[in-house]
Amino acid sequence: MSTEPDPFTRPDPEQARRARAYEALFRITERHATGTDRARWEERRMPMAPHDAVRRVADLAAGSALPDEGAPAVDQSDLTAALTLVPLARAEFDQMEAGLLTMARGREMTWQEIAFGLGLGTAQAARQRHERLQARGEDERP
């Protein structure tokens, strides 16, 4: 029996996206990681976090960070890899924001105080934002 995928079966887009995300993390880490990210890669082959990888490519491409000596310049594939990681980076940030909102409520901050911190106009807007973040986090769990 052949181990090749059936050429007449549609590929699973979510599985393909996940595979591209891992490849994107490896590519960016291997080509552009510095400092502790570089050390973790060299010692344990541990890639950068998605948010850090996206930020590194954006900073290098914009010229607001300098590449390490001998490191390759950001190319189209690096930019595509960073774009591939944006949904993962967004999910990381959403989880962090949801955690902060939960901690703020746990410390008895009012929704109005939270709305002020978030730059929102009403307590209702802050509460709805928290509900959306929680729902998104539940949707992303396996």
ROTI-194218 format. One line per 5 residues: number of its first residue (from 1); for each residue x, y, z of N, C-alpha, C, CB. Coordinates in steps of 0.05 Angstrom, whole numbers, plus 32768, in hexadecimal, padded with zeros to 4 digits. Glycine has a CB too. Layout:
! ROTI-194218
NUM	X,Y,Z,X,Y,Z,X,Y,Z,X,Y,Z ~ ... $
This chain:
! ROTI-194218
1	8011,7FE8,8000,8000,8000,8000,8012,8019,8000,7FED,8000,8019 ~ 800B,802C,7FF0,801B,8045,7FEE,8016,8057,8006,8014,8053,7FD4 ~ 802C,8064,800F,802A,8077,8025,8026,8093,801A,8043,8076,8037 ~ 8026,8096,8000,8021,80B0,7FF3,8004,80B8,7FF8,8027,80B0,7FD5 ~ 7FFF,80D2,7FFC,7FE3,80DB,7FFF,7FD4,80D7,7FE5,7FE2,80F9,8008 $
6	7FBA,80D1,7FE9,7FA9,80CE,7FD1,7FA8,80E8,7FC2,7F8C,80C5,7FDA ~ 7FB0,80E8,7FA9,7FB1,8101,7F99,7F95,810C,7F93,7FBF,80FC,7F7F ~ 7F80,80FD,7F99,7F65,8106,7F94,7F56,810F,7FAD,7F55,80F0,7F86 ~ 7F64,810F,7FC3,7F58,8118,7FDC,7F62,8134,7FE2,7F60,8105,7FF4 ~ 7F50,8146,7FE8,7F57,8162,7FEE,7F69,8163,8007,7F3E,8173,7FF2 $
11	7F7E,8173,8006,7F8E,8176,801E,7F7F,8185,8034,7FA9,8185,8017 ~ 7F86,817F,804D,7F7A,818C,8064,7F87,81A7,8067,7F7C,817A,807E ~ 7F79,81BD,8063,7F86,81D7,8065,7F91,81DD,8080,7F72,81ED,805D ~ 7F84,81D5,8095,7F8D,81DA,80B0,7FA7,81CB,80B6,7F78,81D3,80C5 ~ 7FA9,81B2,80AD,7FC1,81A3,80B0,7FD8,81AF,80A0,7FBD,8185,80A8 $
16	7FD3,81B8,8088,7FE7,81C5,8078,7FF1,81DF,8085,7FDD,81CB,805C ~ 7FDE,81EF,8091,7FE5,8208,809E,7FF7,8202,80B6,7FCC,8217,80A7 ~ 7FF0,81EE,80C6,8001,81E7,80DD,801D,81DF,80D5,7FF4,81D0,80ED ~ 801F,81CF,80BF,8039,81C7,80B6,804A,81DF,80AC,8037,81B2,809F ~ 803C,81F1,809E,804A,820A,8095,8053,821B,80AD,8038,821A,8083 $
21	8043,821B,80C2,804A,822B,80DA,8064,8220,80E6,8033,822B,80EE ~ 8066,8206,80E9,807F,81FB,80F4,8096,8201,80E3,807C,81DD,80F8 ~ 8093,81FE,80C9,80A9,8205,80B6,80B0,8222,80B8,80A1,81FD,8099 ~ 809D,8233,80BB,80A1,8250,80BE,80B2,8256,80D7,8087,8260,80BE ~ 80AA,824A,80ED,80B9,824E,8106,80D6,8245,8103,80AB,823F,811E $
26	80D9,822E,80F8,80F5,8223,80F4,8105,8235,80E2,80F4,8207,80E9 ~ 80F9,823E,80CC,8108,824F,80B9,8111,8269,80C6,80F6,8255,80A0 ~ 80FE,8277,80D3,8105,8291,80DF,8119,828D,80F5,80EB,829F,80E9 ~ 8115,8279,8106,8128,8275,811C,8144,826F,8112,811E,825E,812E ~ 8145,825D,80FE,815F,8255,80F3,816D,826D,80E6,815B,823F,80DF $
31	815F,827D,80D8,816B,8293,80C9,816F,82AD,80D9,815B,8299,80B1 ~ 815D,82B2,80EC,815D,82CD,80F8,815D,82CF,8117,8146,82DC,80EE ~ 815D,82B8,8125,815C,82B9,8142,8176,82C5,814D,8157,829D,814E ~ 8173,82D4,8163,818B,82DF,8171,8188,82DA,818E,818E,82FE,816B ~ 819D,82DF,819D,819C,82DD,81BA,8193,82C2,81C5,818A,82F3,81C5 $
36	8181,82C3,81D8,8178,82AA,81E5,8168,8299,81D1,8166,82B0,81FD ~ 815A,82A6,81BE,814C,8296,81A9,8160,8286,8199,813C,82A8,8197 ~ 8177,8292,8192,818C,8284,8183,8198,826D,8194,81A2,8298,817B ~ 819D,8273,81AD,81A8,825E,81BF,8195,8246,81C2,81AE,826A,81DB ~ 817B,824C,81C6,8168,8235,81C8,8167,8225,81AE,814C,8240,81CF $
41	8169,8233,8198,8168,8225,817E,8181,8213,817B,8167,8239,8166 ~ 8198,821E,8181,81B1,820F,817E,81B4,81F8,8192,81C9,8221,8180 ~ 81AB,81FC,81AA,81AE,81E8,81BF,8198,81D2,81BE,81AD,81F4,81DA ~ 817F,81DB,81B8,8168,81C8,81BA,8157,81C6,81A2,8158,81CF,81D2 ~ 815E,81D6,818D,814E,81D7,8174,8132,81E1,817B,814D,81BC,8166 $
46	8130,81F3,818F,8116,81FE,8197,8112,8218,8188,8116,8203,81B6 ~ 80FC,821A,8178,80F8,8232,8168,80ED,8249,8179,80E4,822C,8151 ~ 80EE,8260,816D,80E3,8278,817A,80C5,8276,817D,80EA,8291,8169 ~ 80BA,8285,818F,809D,8287,8191,8092,8296,8179,8094,8296,81AC ~ 807A,8290,8170,806F,829D,8158,8070,82BB,8159,8053,8294,8153 $
51	8069,82C7,816F,8069,82E5,8171,8085,82EF,816E,805D,82EE,818C ~ 8098,82E2,817B,80B4,82EB,8179,80BF,82E9,815C,80C6,82DB,818C ~ 80B7,82D3,814F,80C1,82CF,8133,80B5,82E4,8120,80B9,82B3,8129 ~ 809B,82EA,8123,808F,82FE,8112,809C,8319,8118,8070,8300,8118 ~ 809F,8320,8131,80AC,833A,8139,80C8,833C,812D,80AC,833D,8158 $
56	80D8,8326,812F,80F3,8327,8125,80F4,832D,8107,8102,830D,812B ~ 80E4,831F,80F8,80E3,8323,80DB,80DA,833F,80D5,80D1,830E,80CD ~ 80C5,8348,80E2,80BB,8363,80DD,80D0,8378,80E3,80A1,8368,80EE ~ 80DE,8375,80FA,80F3,8388,8101,810A,8388,80ED,80FD,8382,811D ~ 8112,8371,80E5,8128,836F,80D1,811F,837B,80B6,8131,8352,80CD $
61	8107,8374,80AD,80FE,837D,8093,80FA,839C,8093,80E3,8370,808C ~ 80F2,83A7,80AA,80ED,83C4,80AC,8107,83D3,80B0,80DA,83CA,80C2 ~ 811C,83C5,80B8,8136,83D2,80BD,8138,83DD,80D9,813A,83E9,80AA ~ 8125,83D6,80EB,8127,83DF,8106,8137,83CC,8118,810B,83E2,8112 ~ 8140,83B6,810C,8153,83A4,811A,8169,839D,8105,8145,838A,8125 $
66	8181,8399,810F,8197,8392,80FD,819B,8374,80FF,81B1,83A1,8105 ~ 81A0,8367,80E8,81A6,834A,80E8,81C1,8345,80F5,81A5,833F,80CC ~ 81C4,832D,8100,81DE,8325,810A,81F1,8324,80F3,81DC,830A,8119 ~ 820B,8327,80F9,821F,8326,80E5,821E,830A,80D7,823B,832B,80F0 ~ 821D,830A,80BD,821C,82F2,80AE,8200,82E6,80AA,822E,82DE,80BA $
71	81EC,82F1,80B7,81D1,82E7,80B5,81C6,82EF,809A,81BF,82F1,80CC ~ 81B4,82DF,808F,81A8,82E6,8075,8195,82FD,8078,819B,82CE,8068 ~ 8191,830B,8062,817D,8320,8062,8161,8314,8061,8181,8333,8049 ~ 814D,8323,806A,8131,8319,8069,812A,8318,804B,811E,832C,8079 ~ 811E,8301,8044,8115,82FE,8028,80F7,82F9,8027,8125,82E7,801A $
76	80ED,82F4,800F,80D0,82F0,800C,80C6,82D8,801C,80CA,82ED,7FEE ~ 80D6,82C3,801D,80CE,82AB,802C,80CD,82B1,8049,80E2,8294,8026 ~ 80DF,82C1,8054,80DD,82C9,8070,80C4,82D9,8076,80F6,82DA,8078 ~ 80BD,82EB,8064,80A4,82FA,8067,808C,82E8,8066,80A2,8310,8052 ~ 808C,82D5,8053,8076,82C2,8051,8074,82B1,806B,8079,82B0,8039 $
81	808B,82A9,8075,808C,8299,808E,8080,82AA,80A5,80A8,8290,8095 ~ 8088,82C3,80A7,807D,82D4,80BC,805F,82D8,80B9,808B,82F0,80BB ~ 8055,82DC,80A1,8039,82DE,809C,802A,82C4,80A4,8033,82E5,807F ~ 8036,82AE,809F,802B,8294,80A7,8027,8292,80C5,803D,827D,809D ~ 8039,829F,80D4,8038,829D,80F1,8026,82B2,80FE,8054,82A1,80FC $
86	801C,82C5,80EF,800B,82DA,80FB,7FF3,82CE,810A,8000,82EC,80E5 ~ 7FE4,82BA,8100,7FCE,82AF,8110,7FD7,82A3,812A,7FBF,829A,8100 ~ 7FEE,8296,812B,7FF8,828B,8144,8000,82A0,8157,8010,8278,813E ~ 800D,82B5,814D,8015,82CC,815E,7FFD,82DA,8169,8027,82DF,814E ~ 7FE9,82DD,8159,7FD0,82EA,8162,7FC3,82D9,8178,7FBC,82EE,814A $
91	7FC3,82BF,8175,7FB7,82AD,8189,7FC7,82AF,81A3,7FB7,8290,817F ~ 7FE2,82B1,81A2,7FF2,82B4,81BA,7FEA,82CE,81C8,8010,82B4,81B3 ~ 7FE7,82E3,81B9,7FE1,82FD,81C5,7FC5,82FD,81D0,7FE4,8313,81B0 ~ 7FB2,82F1,81C2,7F97,82EF,81CD,7F96,82E0,81E7,7F85,82E1,81B8 ~ 7FA6,82CA,81E9,7FA7,82BC,8203,7FB2,82CD,8219,7FB8,82A2,8200 $
96	7FC6,82DC,8213,7FD2,82ED,8227,7FBE,8303,8230,7FEC,82FB,821C ~ 7FB0,830F,821C,7F9D,8324,8223,7F86,8318,8234,7F91,8330,820A ~ 7F7C,8300,822C,7F67,82F4,823C,7F70,82EE,8258,7F5E,82D9,822E ~ 7F89,82E5,825B,7F94,82E0,8276,7F95,82FA,8287,7FAF,82D4,8274 ~ 7F9E,8310,827A,7F9F,8329,8288,7F84,8333,8291,7FAD,833E,8276 $
101	7F70,832F,827F,7F55,8337,8286,7F4A,8327,829D,7F42,8334,826E ~ 7F4F,830D,829D,7F47,82FB,82B3,7F55,8303,82CD,7F4D,82DE,82AC ~ 7F6F,8309,82CC,7F7D,8312,82E4,7F73,832D,82EE,7F9B,8314,82DE ~ 7F6C,833F,82DC,7F62,8359,82E4,7F47,8356,82F2,7F5E,836C,82CC ~ 7F36,8345,82E8,7F1C,833F,82F5,7F21,8332,8310,7F0A,832E,82E3 $
106	7F34,831F,8311,7F3B,8312,832A,7F45,8325,833F,7F4F,82FC,8325 ~ 7F50,833B,8337,7F59,8350,834A,7F45,8366,834D,7F74,835C,8340 ~ 7F2C,835F,8346,7F15,8370,834B,7F15,838A,833C,7F13,8376,8368 ~ 7F22,838B,8325,7F20,83A2,8314,7F04,83A2,8307,7F36,83A3,82FE ~ 7EF8,83B9,8304,7EDE,83BA,82F7,7EE2,83B9,82D9,7ECE,83D4,82FF $
111	7ECC,83B2,82CB,7ECD,83B2,82AE,7ED3,83CE,82A3,7EB3,83A7,82A2 ~ 7ECA,83E2,82B1,7ECF,83FE,82A8,7EED,8404,82AA,7EBF,8412,82B9 ~ 7EFA,83FB,82C0,7F17,83FF,82C3,7F26,83EF,82AE,7F20,83F6,82DF ~ 7F1D,83D7,82A8,7F2A,83C7,8294,7F26,83D4,8278,7F1E,83AA,8293 ~ 7F0E,83DE,8273,7F09,83EC,825A,7F1C,8404,8256,7EEC,83F6,8258 $
116	7F20,8413,826B,7F33,8429,826A,7F4F,8420,8263,7F34,8438,8285 ~ 7F58,840A,8270,7F73,83FF,826A,7F76,83F6,824D,7F79,83E8,827C ~ 7F60,83EB,8242,7F60,83E1,8226,7F5B,83F7,8212,7F4C,83CC,8223 ~ 7F54,840F,821B,7F4D,8425,8209,7F31,8422,81FD,7F61,8426,81F3 ~ 7F20,8414,820B,7F04,8410,8201,7EF2,8424,8210,7EFB,83F3,8206 $
121	7EDC,842A,8203,7ECA,843E,820E,7EB7,8435,8224,7EBA,8449,81F8 ~ 7EB1,841B,8225,7E9D,8413,8238,7EA5,83F9,8246,7E82,840F,822B ~ 7E99,83F4,825D,7E9D,83DB,826C,7E92,83C4,825B,7E8E,83DC,8287 ~ 7E7C,83C9,824D,7E70,83B4,823C,7E84,83AB,8226,7E56,83BD,8230 ~ 7E92,83BE,821A,7EA5,83B8,8205,7EBC,83A6,8210,7EB1,83D1,81F9 $
126	7EC5,83AC,8228,7EDA,839C,8235,7ED1,8380,823B,7EE4,83AA,824E ~ 7EB9,837E,8245,7EAD,8364,824C,7EAA,8353,8232,7E92,8367,825B ~ 7EA0,8360,821D,7E9C,8352,8204,7EB6,8349,81F8,7E8D,8363,81F0 ~ 7ECB,835A,81FA,7EE5,8352,81F0,7EEF,833A,81FF,7EF9,836A,81F4 ~ 7EEC,8339,8219,7EF5,8322,8229,7EE6,8309,8220,7EF0,8327,8247 $
131	7ECC,830B,821C,7EBC,82F4,8213,7EC5,82EA,81F7,7E9E,82FC,8212 ~ 7ECB,82FD,81E5,7ED5,82F5,81CB,7EF0,82E7,81CD,7ED8,830D,81B8 ~ 7F02,82F1,81DD,7F1C,82E5,81E0,7F1A,82C9,81EC,7F2E,82F6,81F2 ~ 7F08,82C6,8200,7F04,82AB,820C,7EF9,8298,81F7,7EF2,82AD,8224 ~ 7EE6,82A1,81E7,7EDA,8290,81D3,7EEE,8287,81BE,7EC2,829E,81C5 $
136	7EFF,829B,81B5,7F14,8294,81A2,7F27,8280,81AD,7F23,82AE,819A ~ 7F2F,8283,81C6,7F41,8270,81D3,7F36,8255,81D4,7F49,827A,81EF ~ 7F1C,8253,81DA,7F0F,8238,81DB,7F0D,822C,81BF,7EF3,823A,81E6 ~ 7F09,823C,81AA,7F08,8233,818F,7F23,8228,8186,7EFF,8249,817C ~ 7F39,8232,8190,7F53,822B,8187,7F5F,8213,8196,7F66,8242,818A $
141	7F51,820A,81AB,7F5B,81F2,81BA,7F55,81D9,81AA,7F4D,81F0,81D6 ~ 7F67,81C5,81AB,7F63,81AD,819C,7F4B,819D,81A5,7F7C,819B,819D $
